[in-house]
Every structure is written in C-alpha cells, then in structure tokens.
Amino acid sequence: MVEWTGKFAYQQVADDLRRRIADGEFTETGQLPSLAQIQKRYEVTVTVARAAIRQLTTDGLAVSHQGKGAFLTPDAGRAATLADPVGIVTELREEVEKLRTEVGELRQRVATLEGS
C-alpha cells in the first residue's frame, strides 16, 4: 500500500485512514484498526502504524487508550471530511445550495410584501 510518493509512510497510512473515517467505515464500533491490523493491511512497521495513529490523534480525529486501542472522536467523520480537499468542496457546494434556496425564498417574500 505505501508507495514512493514523496510522502512519509505514516502520512500515507494516516491519509488513507482519514479517508476511511470520512467514508464512515469505522462509525459502527468507533474503533480504529489495531496496530497489528494496520501493519498487515499497509505492510508497514509498528513504528509507522503508531505514527499514523498519533497523527490522527493530533488532528483530533481519534483518542488513543493504552492497551485498548484508538477510538474516533465524536466529530471525527466531519473533521476527516474537512481535512480532505474533496470533502471541503463537497461541503461548500452543499452550503451554497442551501444559501441559494434561502435567497430564493427571501426574494419571494419580498416580492409578496412589495405587491401588497
């Protein structure tokens, strides 16, 4: 999984975990994969796996409990989405659409009031 992209291996793993969090993959249990699972899936060392989890905790997406694992924070899904440029664009598009609807409704109300 980890490739020669110019990014550190732990960043690549953290980025993929962040994408998976944004996709809602871990919301059912709230628990992230164990270090052993991360090592196996991404074919990395335990040091890289720990650094990836540490990055997610630093970013506020997870909390780590020694001996129990890493767990999502309550707003991890939204935070992960916003950390992803595509997620930011998607959220902005949704907000713009909501504002367009509200402006349209306000225009109708103003027209109704002016017509009275």
Stockholm file with secondary structure:
# STOCKHOLM 1.0

chainA/1-116         MVEWTGKFAYQQVADDLRRRIADGEFTETGQLPSLAQIQKRYEVTVTVARAAIRQLTTDGLAVSHQGKGAFLTPDAGRAATLADPVGIVTELREEVEKLRTEVGELRQRVATLEGS
#=GR chainA/1-116 SS CCCCSSSCHHHHHHHHHHHHHHTTTTTTTCBCCCHHHHHHHHTCCHHHHHHHHHHHHHTTSEEEETTTEEEECTTHHHHHHHHSHHHHHHHHHHHHHHHHHHHHHHHHHHHHHHHC
#=GC SS_cons         CCCCSSSCHHHHHHHHHHHHHHTTTTTTTCBCCCHHHHHHHHTCCHHHHHHHHHHHHHTTSEEEETTTEEEECTTHHHHHHHHSHHHHHHHHHHHHHHHHHHHHHHHHHHHHHHHC
//
